[in-house]
């Protein structure tokens, strides 16, 4: 096939073919939740060894979520200075270092610092990757965003299942080696780092940004988002939706252990099943929503929220529904809503850098909102003496989200974000344009 006839989907801006680069994106995404879900099934041996209390246990989820949010806000500025390749590599390096440090962690302080460092690395990757995906696959944005989101959820499932398994394999049934179970994800992060450096060789570098190929107005774009109503609506919806996920990661295995007498591995298996359903939801809902070039995601978001509402209602009302069914329904709703929110933010602006900056603000503020959810649900559980009211609280939040998502009419995206980035800047050339010029 001649150079001129090369398919537009072969992305020349990454230095890799479209299939290989998609695999690299998936490998990177697998690292973004595994460290977070790995601690929940190992909660009892961690508490026994470190003396960490239940309020501090919540910080293992809250701290990384706050770090994700804070770093996501400044991710566009980091990308301007290091380039997307360098910024994402730095994030993966932070995740690898944090996970490796958990092998020698001797107390609660070391665990919490490692959680914050890993969260900062994830925040940097999450701030930069959506813009890379939009620029690399403009004609397949729904599919690729769904694949990226599904890989994030899949990594969470791996963490919940593989960590207690390895802890048992290394330490034995009587004394789980939680150090090994938590540190194992450093290996995956290093593999992803090497693959990323190879697969993203030709992404714009920091030097090209300095020469003016990047939009300087994006350097502090997140500051302007603080005064923009649509940016806040996106962030609030994203944060409240992910609050259900963080609460379930923090408390679902413990709920089955404390109230149903399940083992750590059984509780982790339910969490893993939920994340597996998240993978399916994240993959299928954006692809179905974009069939025929459709851009209106509202009815799909409503469907995802109704699935979450059904799952929280089943938990709160103690309905005679198998745990596996509840996990699948919750996971499908959470995963589908997460990936649809990512597509939603990217759809608001045609320029990849501007869309990435808006998605970065949505994730930054949204993850800090989501970080509060385990504290709130944990406090409700403590005050009420059980999880019933905690699940009811999450169901009520889901009900409040239903009218909010109906405001995302694609016909009003341009007017809703008018003035957010100042004067309209020229979009970066897409792979399609590059292929035509070639």
C-alpha positions in Angstrom: 0.0 0.0 0.0 1.4 3.4 -0.9 2.0 6.1 1.6 -0.7 8.2 0.2 -3.2 5.4 0.4 -2.4 4.6 4.0 -5.6 4.4 6.1 -6.4 7.5 8.0 -6.6 5.5 11.2 -2.9 4.7 11.0 -1.7 7.5 13.4 1.6 9.0 12.3 1.8 11.2 15.4 2.6 8.4 17.8 5.3 6.6 15.8 3.2 3.3 16.1 0.4 1.6 14.2 -3.1 2.2 15.4 -3.5 -1.3 16.9 -0.2 -1.3 18.7 -0.7 2.1 20.1 -4.2 1.1 21.3 -2.6 -1.8 23.1 -0.1 0.6 24.7 -3.0 2.8 25.8 -4.7 -0.2 27.4 -1.5 -1.3 29.1 -1.1 2.2 30.6 -4.7 2.3 31.7 -4.5 -1.0 33.5 -2.2 0.8 36.0 -4.6 3.5 37.0 -6.8 1.6 39.5 -5.0 -1.7 40.4 -3.1 0.0 43.3 -6.4 1.4 44.6 -8.4 -1.8 44.7 -5.6 -4.0 45.9 -5.7 -2.8 49.5 -9.4 -3.3 50.2 -9.5 -7.1 50.1 -6.3 -7.1 52.4 -7.8 -4.7 54.9 -7.8 -7.1 57.9 -4.1 -8.2 57.6 -3.0 -4.6 57.0 -4.9 -3.4 60.1 -3.5 -6.2 62.2 0.1 -5.5 61.1 -0.1 -1.7 61.2 -2.8 -0.9 63.7 -4.4 1.5 61.2 -8.0 2.4 62.2 -11.1 2.5 60.1 -11.0 6.3 59.6 -7.4 6.0 58.4 -8.3 3.1 56.3 -10.6 5.3 54.3 -7.6 7.5 53.6 -6.1 4.7 51.5 -8.9 5.5 49.0 -9.4 9.2 49.8 -5.7 10.4 49.6 -5.0 9.0 46.1 -8.3 10.4 44.8 -7.5 13.8 46.1 -4.0 13.5 44.6 -5.5 12.5 41.3 -7.8 15.5 41.3 -5.1 18.0 42.3 -2.6 16.8 39.7 -5.2 16.5 37.0 -5.9 20.2 37.3 -2.4 21.1 36.5 -1.9 18.3 34.0 -2.2 20.6 30.9 0.5 22.8 32.2 2.8 19.8 32.8 2.0 18.6 29.3 3.1 22.0 27.9 6.5 21.6 29.6 7.2 17.9 29.3 5.0 16.9 26.3 2.3 14.2 26.6 5.0 11.5 26.2 7.2 12.8 29.0 4.2 13.7 31.3 2.6 10.2 31.1 6.0 8.6 31.5 6.5 10.6 34.7 3.1 9.5 36.0 3.9 5.9 35.3 7.2 6.2 37.1 5.5 7.7 40.2 3.0 4.7 40.2 5.9 2.2 39.9 7.9 3.9 42.7 4.8 4.1 45.0 3.9 0.4 44.5 7.5 -0.8 45.0 7.7 1.2 48.2 4.8 -0.7 49.6 7.0 -3.8 49.8 9.0 -2.3 52.6 6.2 -0.2 54.2 6.3 -0.8 57.9 3.4 1.3 59.1 0.4 3.4 58.3 2.3 6.5 57.3 4.3 4.8 54.6 1.2 3.2 53.2 -0.6 6.6 53.1 2.4 8.3 51.5 2.6 5.6 48.8 -1.2 6.0 48.1 -0.8 9.8 47.6 2.2 9.3 45.3 0.5 6.7 43.2 -2.6 9.0 43.0 -0.5 11.9 41.8 1.0 9.7 39.1 -2.5 8.5 38.0 -3.7 12.1 38.0 -1.0 13.1 35.6 -1.7 10.2 33.2 -5.5 10.9 33.3 -5.0 14.6 32.6 -3.0 13.9 29.4 -4.3 10.7 28.0 -7.8 11.9 26.9 -6.3 14.5 24.6 -3.8 12.0 23.2 -6.7 9.6 22.4 -8.8 12.3 20.8 -5.9 13.4 18.6 -4.8 9.9 17.7 -8.3 8.5 17.0 -10.6 11.3 16.0 -12.9 9.1 13.9 -13.2 6.4 16.6 -13.4 8.6 19.8 -16.3 6.7 21.3 -14.7 3.3 20.8 -11.2 4.3 22.0 -12.5 6.2 25.0 -14.6 3.2 25.9 -11.5 0.9 25.5 -9.4 3.2 27.6 -12.1 3.5 30.3 -12.7 -0.3 30.2 -8.9 -0.9 30.8 -9.0 1.4 33.8 -11.8 -0.6 35.3 -10.2 -3.9 34.3 -7.1 -2.8 36.2 -9.3 -2.3 39.3 -10.6 -5.8 38.9 -7.1 -7.2 38.6 -6.1 -5.4 41.8 -9.0 -6.8 43.7 -8.5 -10.4 42.6 -4.7 -10.8 42.1 -3.5 -9.0 45.2 -5.2 -11.3 47.8 -4.3 -14.3 45.7 -0.6 -13.4 45.6 -0.6 -12.5 49.3 -1.9 -16.0 50.1 0.5 -17.7 47.7 3.5 -15.9 49.2 2.6 -15.8 52.9 0.3 -18.8 53.2 -3.3 -19.1 54.4 -2.6 -18.3 58.0 -0.6 -15.1 57.4 -1.2 -13.3 54.1 1.8 -11.4 52.8 0.1 -8.1 52.1 3.4 -6.4 51.3 3.8 -8.6 48.2 0.1 -8.3 47.3 0.4 -4.5 47.2 3.8 -4.2 45.7 3.2 -6.5 42.8 1.8 -3.7 40.7 5.2 -2.0 40.4 6.0 -4.6 37.8 3.0 -3.8 35.6 3.8 -0.1 35.9 7.4 -0.6 34.7 6.3 -2.7 31.8 3.7 0.0 30.8 6.4 2.7 31.1 8.7 0.8 28.7 5.9 0.2 26.2 4.7 3.8 26.4 8.2 5.2 25.7 8.4 3.0 22.7 4.9 3.4 21.4 4.7 7.2 21.8 8.0 8.1 20.3 6.6 10.8 17.9 4.1 12.5 20.2 4.8 16.3 20.5 7.7 16.9 22.9 8.3 19.7 25.3 10.7 21.4 22.8 8.0 21.5 20.1 5.6 23.0 22.6 8.2 25.7 23.4 8.5 26.5 19.7 4.8 27.3 19.7 3.1 24.3 18.3 1.0 24.1 21.5 -1.6 26.6 22.5 -0.2 28.8 25.3 -3.7 29.7 26.5 -4.1 26.1 27.8 -1.2 26.5 30.2 -3.6 27.7 32.9 -6.9 26.7 31.3 -8.0 25.0 34.5 -8.1 28.4 36.3 -10.7 29.7 33.8 -12.7 26.5 34.2 -13.3 27.5 37.9 -15.4 30.4 36.7 -17.4 28.4 34.1 -20.7 26.9 34.8 -20.5 24.1 32.2 -17.1 23.0 33.5 -18.5 22.8 37.0 -21.6 20.8 35.9 -19.3 18.3 34.2 -17.1 18.1 37.3 -20.0 17.7 39.7 -21.6 14.9 37.7 -18.3 13.1 37.2 -17.4 13.4 40.9 -20.8 12.3 42.2 -20.9 9.3 39.9 -17.4 8.3 40.9 -18.3 8.8 44.5 -20.3 5.6 44.2 -17.3 3.8 42.8 -14.9 5.0 45.6 -17.4 4.1 48.3 -17.8 0.6 46.9 -14.1 0.1 46.6 -13.6 1.2 50.2 -16.5 -0.7 51.8 -18.0 -3.4 49.7 -15.5 -6.2 50.6 -15.7 -5.1 54.2 -19.5 -5.1 54.0 -19.6 -8.8 52.9 -16.9 -9.7 55.5 -18.5 -7.9 58.4 -22.2 -8.6 57.8 -22.1 -11.9 55.9 -18.9 -13.5 57.2 -17.1 -13.8 53.9 -13.4 -14.2 53.6 -11.1 -11.5 52.1 -10.8 -13.4 48.9 -14.5 -13.8 48.5 -15.1 -10.1 49.2 -12.4 -9.3 46.7 -14.0 -11.6 44.1 -17.3 -9.6 44.4 -15.3 -6.4 43.8 -13.5 -7.9 40.9 -16.8 -9.1 39.4 -18.1 -5.5 39.7 -15.1 -4.2 37.9 -15.4 -6.8 35.2 -19.0 -5.5 34.6 -17.5 -2.0 34.6 -15.2 -3.1 31.8 -18.2 -4.3 29.8 -20.2 -1.2 30.5 -17.3 1.1 29.6 -16.8 -0.7 26.3 -20.3 -1.1 25.1 -22.2 2.0 26.2 -20.1 4.6 24.3 -20.0 2.4 21.2 -23.7 1.9 21.3 -24.4 5.6 22.0 -22.2 6.7 19.0 -23.9 4.4 16.4 -24.8 6.2 13.3 -22.8 9.3 14.3 -25.1 10.1 17.2 -23.7 12.6 19.8 -26.6 12.8 22.3 -25.5 10.7 25.2 -28.3 11.7 27.6 -30.5 8.6 27.4 -27.5 6.3 27.8 -26.3 8.3 30.9 -29.8 8.0 32.4 -29.8 4.2 31.7 -26.4 3.9 33.5 -27.6 5.8 36.5 -30.8 3.7 36.7 -28.6 0.6 36.8 -26.6 2.1 39.7 -29.9 3.0 41.5 -31.1 -0.6 41.2 -27.9 -1.9 42.7 -27.8 0.5 45.7 -31.5 -0.2 46.3 -30.8 -3.9 46.4 -28.1 -3.5 48.9 -29.9 -1.0 51.0 -33.2 -2.9 51.2 -31.4 -6.3 51.6 -33.3 -7.7 48.7 -32.9 -11.5 48.1 -30.7 -10.9 45.1 -27.4 -12.8 44.7 -24.4 -10.7 45.3 -23.0 -11.5 41.9 -26.1 -9.9 40.2 -25.9 -6.8 42.3 -22.2 -6.5 41.5 -22.8 -6.9 37.8 -25.6 -4.3 37.7 -23.6 -1.8 39.7 -20.5 -2.3 37.7 -22.2 -2.0 34.3 -23.8 1.3 35.5 -20.7 2.7 37.0 -18.4 1.7 34.1 -20.8 3.0 31.4 -21.3 6.3 33.2 -17.6 6.8 33.6 -16.7 6.3 30.0 -19.8 8.3 28.8 -18.7 11.2 31.0 -15.2 11.1 29.3 -16.8 11.2 25.8 -19.1 13.9 27.0 -16.3 16.2 28.1 -14.3 15.5 24.9 -17.3 16.2 22.7 -17.7 19.7 24.1 -14.7 21.1 22.1 -13.4 20.1 18.6 -9.8 21.0 19.4 -8.0 18.0 21.1 -6.0 20.2 23.4 -9.0 22.2 24.6 -11.1 19.1 25.0 -8.3 17.5 27.0 -8.0 20.6 29.2 -11.8 20.5 29.9 -11.6 16.8 30.6 -8.7 17.4 32.9 -10.7 19.9 35.0 -13.7 17.6 35.1 -11.4 14.8 36.4 -9.5 17.0 38.7 -12.4 18.5 40.6 -14.5 15.4 40.1 -12.0 13.1 41.7 -11.7 15.4 44.7 -15.4 15.3 45.1 -15.4 11.5 44.7 -12.6 11.3 47.4 -15.1 12.6 50.0 -17.6 9.8 49.4 -15.9 7.0 51.4 -15.7 9.4 54.4 -19.4 10.3 54.1 -20.5 6.7 53.7 -18.2 5.6 56.5 -19.6 8.3 58.8 -23.2 7.4 57.9 -22.3 3.7 58.6 -20.8 4.6 62.0 -23.7 6.8 63.0 -26.4 4.4 61.9 -24.7 1.2 63.0 -24.8 -0.5 59.6 -24.5 -0.1 55.9 -28.2 0.3 55.1 -28.2 4.1 55.4 -24.9 4.4 53.5 -26.4 2.6 50.5 -29.5 4.8 50.8 -27.3 7.9 50.7 -25.7 6.7 47.5 -29.1 5.9 46.0 -30.3 9.4 46.8 -27.2 11.0 45.1 -28.0 8.9 42.0 -31.5 10.2 41.9 -30.3 13.8 42.1 -28.0 13.1 39.1 -30.8 12.1 36.8 -32.1 15.6 36.0 -28.5 17.0 35.9 -27.4 14.8 33.0 -30.4 15.8 30.9 -28.9 19.2 30.5 -26.1 17.9 28.2 -27.7 18.6 24.9 -25.1 18.3 22.1 -26.7 21.1 20.2 -25.7 23.5 22.9 -22.1 22.3 23.5 -20.6 25.3 21.6 -22.7 27.9 23.4 -22.2 26.2 26.8 -18.4 26.5 26.5 -18.3 29.8 24.7 -15.4 32.0 26.0 -13.9 29.2 28.1 -10.6 29.2 26.1 -10.8 32.8 24.8 -10.6 33.2 21.0 -10.9 30.0 19.1 -7.6 28.5 18.2 -6.7 26.3 15.3 -7.0 22.6 16.0 -4.0 20.4 15.8 -3.9 18.5 12.6 -5.6 15.2 12.9 -4.2 11.9 11.6 -6.9 12.1 8.8 -5.6 15.4 7.6 -2.0 14.2 7.8 -2.8 11.2 5.8 -4.5 13.3 3.1 -1.5 15.6 2.9 0.8 12.6 2.6 
